[in-house]
Amino acid sequence: MAFHELLAKVAKGPKASKDLTWEECRQVMKALVEGEATPAQIGAFLIAMRFKTESVTELAALTAAARHYVPPLAVSRELALVDVPTYAGKQDTFHAIVAAAIVASAAGAAVLMHGYDGVPGRPGAAGVLKALGISVDGDPKQVADEVNRKGFAYLDIGLYHPPVYRFLELRQELGVRNVFHPIARLLNPARAPVQIVGLTHPPYFEKTAEALRMLGTARALIVRGVEGDPELSASMATRALELRDERITPLAVAPKDFGLGFVPSREMAGFPPDQRDKEAELLRLILQNRVQGGPKDWVLMNAAMLLYASGKGSSLSASFPAVRATLEGGAAARKLDELAKQPVTA
């Protein structure tokens, strides 16, 4: 089927539009990635899908087709690896997931964080990681090596999957997100057995869980994350879905599940885009156990979520003492020092 026919199928309006089949999604991705579609067709398709919204099959099929264009990272299957996509950027809160991932890594999980730092006015995780001294511009082989050796790394989506990056960048021209934003979250560059996906848009909640199940994901947590990042909130209960053994279970996760009280939202507050060094310093102090109260509790809640997802903890609540001991015993600070040491190149 020619691309203009596929475009017409999804663009006929709210009553006449139809969902694409799995094979049609493969054809669409081929046309988009390989340059068969014209710029006008690309823009029209992305906007048409924005209005129609993707079906579960479309979301799964387009993600599978995008994965086909780049090989997965060569990360050891022996690692308790968790895939953590960070594509939303932050405006009001600090990147708790960054510190949480370092704590969880020190506690025995392995974390591959990947993301995109191009959302206007919403700095992503890369900037604060860089300010902490952690590499954010390694190529896929270097990133895989870092995960294998140290249990944590960040992968820039532009260096891993340039076509997906190009379509994410179209947000600057189109003014709105497009289907490649959820695709990027589901890419799972290392094909980790566990994915944690943060969302804010309610229509994508169950849809994402169903799409991951269709893709054969063994285990996932889909969370109504803080500002769209894969973070549990410390100031309210967080809605979540757990996919495990093809079964989807709804959850409501609150600080009391970890033996904590609710944290005032002001203690989760972030920094302006031009103050990433200050945010990095806050995360460094938390990891050195030099900050108590709300910020520390928020980081530990999310570290417990990552440790549980990795399979190193039997439940969310049972994972909390391990990450607290990791932080308070100095292992998290040592992990930060290890991650900040850049590899020696010949």
N, C-alpha and C positions, 0 to 999 in steps of 0.2 A: 504494500500500500504506500502510495506517495505521501510525503510529509504533509502536504496541504490537506490531504484527506484525513490524516490522523488529527491534524489541527482542527479541522471542521467538526470532527466527532466530539471534541471536548469544548468547543467554543460556540455552540449553537444557542446558548442561553439556558436559564435555570430550568426550563421545562423540557428542552429538547436535547441537551447535552448528555452524552453517555460516557461511562468509564471505559478506559482502555483495558484490553486483555494483557496477560503477561507477555505474550509475544509482541504485541503492539508497543508495549513499554520498552522492550528491547530495541525495537526499530527506532523509536523516538530517541532513546539515549544514543544510539549509533549516529543518528543524524545530527544531534546536538554536539556530540564530542568530536566527531570526525569531520565537521564542517559542511555537511550536506545541506543543512538548513540555513536559509539566509538570515541576516540580522533581524529583518522584519518578522520573519517566521518565529525566530527564537523569542523575541519580545512578546509576540502575540501568544505563543504557547505558554510562556511563564505566567502572563497575566490571566489567560483563560483558566489555567489550573488553579491560580490563586482564587478566582471567583467560584469555580466548581468545587474546589477542595479535593484532595487526593483520596481515593478509596484505599482500603487496606491493601488490596492486591496491587494497586498502582504504586503505593509507597514501598512495598516489599520488592516488587519487580524492578522499579527504577533504581533502588539501592543495590540489588543484585547485579543489575547491568552496569552500574557505576563501578562496583567492586571489580568487575571483569577487566577493567583497563589498567589496573596496577596490581602487582603481586603483593601478597601480605608480608608484613615484616617478619623476619626470621627470629622470632622470640621462642625461647625454650618452652616446650609443652609441660615441663616439670614445674614451672613457676605458677604460683597462685595469682594469675594475672587478671586484673580488672581494667576494662576499657572505660575511660572517663572523658567524654566529649565536653568541651567548654566553648560554646559558640555565641552565647547571649551577650557577654560583656556585662560590666557592672556600672551602675550609676549612683546607687544609694548605700551600698554595703561593701565591706571588704571581701576579698577572695578567700573565704574560709576553706574552700575546697583545696586550695594550694597547700596550706599548712596541714590540713587533714590528710592529704595524700602522702606527705612526707612522714607524718606520724605513723600512718598505716604501713608504709613501706618499712619503716624501722621496726614495726611490730611483726613483720613476716609476710605481708601482702606484697604483690608487685603491681605497679600502677603505670599504665600508659595513658597520659593525658594528651589530647590533641585538640586543636582549636584554630581560631581565626580572630585576628585583632583588628578587624576593619569596620566594626559597627560604629558609626559616628557618635561621639559623646559617651561611649560605653566601653571603657578600656577592658581588654580581655586579660586572660591569665598570663599571657606571654610577657607583658611588660613587668609585672611584679616578679615573675620567675627570673627574668633577666636582671632585675635590680637585686635579687638575692644571690646572683652570681651563677645561676643555673643556665646551661645552654638551652637556647630556644630555636637555634637555626641549624641543627644537625640534619644531614641527609638521612633517608630511611635506614641505611646500613648503620650509620653512627648511632641513631636512636635505638635501633634494635640491640646494638652492643651495650649501650648504656643500661637498658632495661635488664639485659641478661647479667650484667656485672653488678649493678647497683640497685635494681628493683624499682627504679623510677626513671621516667624520661618524658619530655614534652616533644610532640611532633607538630610542626607547622603544616597545616593542610596544603598550603601552597607549594611546599617542597615535596609533599607526598603525592598529591593528586591535583596537578595544575588545572585540568578541566573543571573540577568541582570548585576550585578557588575562583576561576574566571566567572562562573555563574553566581557565586556568592557576591562577587564584586559588582554584579549588575544591580544589586540593591541601591548602589549609589545613583544609577541612572533611572531605575524604575520607581524608586521611592518607597518600595515595599519589599518584604521578604518574598522568596519564591520557593518552589519545591525543593531546591537544592539545600535549603537550610535544614529541613528534617533529614534529608539524605545524608548530609555531612555528619549529623549526630549518630546515624546508624551505620556508618561506614565500617567501623571496627577494624582499623588498619592491621592489627596483629591477629585478627580472628580470635580474640580472647574469649574464653568460655563464659565470661560474665561481663555484662554491660550495665552501666548506670547512666540513665538518660534523664536530664532535667528539662522540664517544659513549663510554659505558662499558659499556653492556649488550650482551653478545655476540650475542644473538638479532637485534639491530637492525642489525648490521654489514653483511652482504650485502644484507639487506632494504632498507636505506636506499639503497645503490648502485643496486639494481634499481628502486626507486621513482623515483629521480632520472632514471634512463634512461627510464622510462615517461613521466615528465613532460617529456621532451625536453631535459633539461639537456645542454649541449654538453660541459661539463667539470666535474669535481668531484673533490675529495679527501675521503675519509671516513677519519678518523683515530681510533684508540683513544686519545683525548686525555687529557691530565693532568686528573684530576678531572672528566672529561666535557667540558671546554672544547676548542676546536679548536687544540690545542697539541701539538707534538712534545715528547717527554720528552728531557731531557738526561742522565738517569741510567740509561736503559735503551733498548733498541730499541723503536720504536713501530710497531705494526702499522697498515697503511693500505691502502686500496683507491683506485685512480685510475680514474675514469671519463673516457674520452676517445674521441670519435668512436664512441660506442655500445659501446666495448669496456671491460671491467672488468679491471684488472690488479692483483694483490696486490703489496704492497711491504712491506719492513721497513726503516725509516729509523732510523739510529743516528748518534751524534755523529761517528763515524769517517768517515761520508759527507761531512762538512764539514771534515775534517782536524782534528777535535777529539777529546779524550779524554772518557770518561764523567765527569759532574759528580756529586759527592756530593749526595744528596738534600737535605742540610741547606742547601745553597747555593740551593735552589729554595724554601726555606721562606717562608711568608707571614706575615701579621699577624692579630691578633684583629680581629673585626668593628668594634670601636670605635677602631681605629688605622689608618684609611684614609689619614690625612695622612702617617703614616710610610711606608706603602706607596707613596703618590704621590711622596714624597721619594726613595725608592729608585729608582723608575722615572725620575724627573727626572735623578738623578745618572747612571744608566745612559745615558740619551739624551744627556747632556752629556759622555759618555766619561770619567766620573770614577770608574767602577767597573770593575775588571778581574776576570778569572777566570770562575767558574761562572755567576753571574747574567748577565753580558754575553754569554757564549757561548750561554746558553739563549735569550735574546732574539734574537740574530743567527740562530740556527738557524731560528726561527719566522719571522723577517723574510725569510729566504731562501725558505722554503716559500711565503709570500705572493707574493713577487716571481716565483717560478717559476710559481705558479698563474695569475698575471696575464698570463703570456705574455711577460714582460720578461726571462726567463732561460730558457736552453735546457734546463737540468736543475737539480735541487736543488743539487748541488755547484757548478755554474757560477754560480749566483745568489749564493753566499756572499761572494765577493770584493766584489761590488757593494754589498751591504748593509753589509759591514764598512767599506768606504771611505766610505759615506754616514754611518755613525755616527762614525768616527774623524776625518772631515773637517769635522764640525760641521753638516752639513746636517740631521741628525735633530734636533739641538737647535734649529735655526732653524725647523724644521717645527713643533715643539712650541710655540714662541713664536707662530707664525702661527695655530695652531689655538686657542690660548688667548685670542687677541684676538677679542672678541665683536663681531659686526656692529653698526654704528651704525643705530639705528632712528629714523625721522622722528617 
